[in-house]
Amino acid sequence: MTYTAQMLDTYPADINLEHDQLSHVIDALSSCAQACTACADACLSEPADQLPMLARCIRDNLDCADICTAAASVLSRHTGYDARLTKAQVEAAIQATKTCGDSCAEHSASHEHCRVCAQSCRETEQALKDLLPKLTPSGKGAEQPHQAAPQQRI
């Protein structure tokens, strides 16, 4: 069991999403962010004459890493949950993983790190797409942000 799954299982309030799927998506986002960061670094280590054709790939890697990290963070927070905000973040991550996956796929025949990164992006994109319908605001309370309990004053 991953730490993500353990944290979801120990959350003291209800989470309106299936824990196994949610932990899988959060772990996939974190893994994808790492793969994208490593791929950008590997691209920068390629011979200097190849860097101009890898510039967009590097940019897409870095954007995807940042967006995946943000999405994993948003999906890990449940106090004050706002389905509209979470849905928008997941949609951004779907676009980022698609863009980066496409960009890396262009170089996958000649750069193994791009092949691995493209695969990570594709798997994460699919996991996000599978989760997205479950985030659609239903109008049954999850749409509106919940009020967090006030902080205790000492």
N, C-alpha and C positions, 0 to 999 in steps of 0.2 A: 504494500500500500504506500502510495507516495505521500509526501508531506502535505501536498495540496489536498488530497482526499482526507487525510487525517484532520486537517484544519476545518474542512467543510463539515465533517462528522462531529466535530466538537463545538461547532457554532451554536450558541445558546438559544437562538430564535429560529423560527421557520425560514427556510430558503425555498422559494417557489420554483425551483429548478431541480431536475434530477441530479443528484450529487455525482454519480459516476460520469455522466456526460459532461457536467460542468468541470469536474477536475481534469478530465481528459482534454478539454479545450484549453484550460488554463495552462496545463503542462505542455500542450502542443505549441501554444503561443510563446511560452518561455523558451522552448527548444528551438523554435523558428527564429526568434530574436537572436539567440546564440549563433545559429547557423548563418544567419545573414551578416552578423558582425564579423564572424570568422571568414566568410566568403569575401566581404569587402576588403579585409586585411590581406587575404590571399591574392585578390586581384591586384592590390597595390604592390605585392611582391613579384608580380610577373615582370618580364623584361620591359624596360622603359618604352620601347617602340610599340608595345601592345596597349599601353595605358590609355591612349586616346580612344580606342575602340571599347575599352572597358569602363570609361567614365560614367556612362549612364547606368551601367550595371552596379557600379559602386554606389552611386546616388540612390538607386532603387533599393539596394541592400540596406543602406543606412536608414532610409525612410521606413522601410519595412520593420527593421529592428526596433526603431523607436515606437512605431505604431503598435506593434505586437506587445511590447513591454507595457505601453499604456493600457491596451485592451486587457491584458492579463491582470493588471492592477485594478481596473474598474470591475472586472468580473469577480475579483476576490473580495470586494467590499459589498456588504449587504445592508448595513445600517443606513437608513435614509434612501433605500433603493428607488431608482427612477427608471422604469423600463424604457422610456423614450431616450434617455441619455445612453443607457447601456446598449440599446439597439443601434443608435448612431455610431457608437464606438466600434461595435462588431461589424457594422457595414463598412466602416473605414478600414478595418483590419482585413476584411474580405478583399477590398480593392487593392490594398497594399500587397497582400500575399499573391494576388493574381498578377499584378504589375511586376513584382519582383520575380515571381516564378517564370513569367514570360521572358523577362530580361535575361535571367540566368540560363533559361533553356536555349537561348540564341548562342550561348558560348559553351554549352554542355559537352559538345563533341570534342572540344579542344582543351577544356578546363574541367577537371574532375570535381573541383570544389564548387563550380557552378552547377554541375549535375546534382550533387548532393543537396545544395541549397534549393534548387528548383524543386526537388522531391519534397523537401521539408515544407516549402511554401505551398505546394499542391495539397499535401496532406492536411496542413493547417487550414487552408482555404475551405476544404471539404468539411472539416470538423466545425468550422464557423458557420458554414451554410446549413449544416444539420441543426445547429443550435438556434439560428436566427428565428425560425417560426415560433419558437417557444418564448421569445423575448417580445413579441408583438404585443403592444399594450392592449389589454382586453377591456378596459374601463371598469374593472372590478377592484379598484384600489391600488393595484400594482403600478398603474399608469402614473399616479400622482406620487411625488416624493413623500416618504414617511417621515414623521418627526422623530428625531433621535431623542432618547431620554436625556433630560438636562444633566449637566455635569454636577456632581456632588460638590457642595461648598464646604470647605473645612474651616 
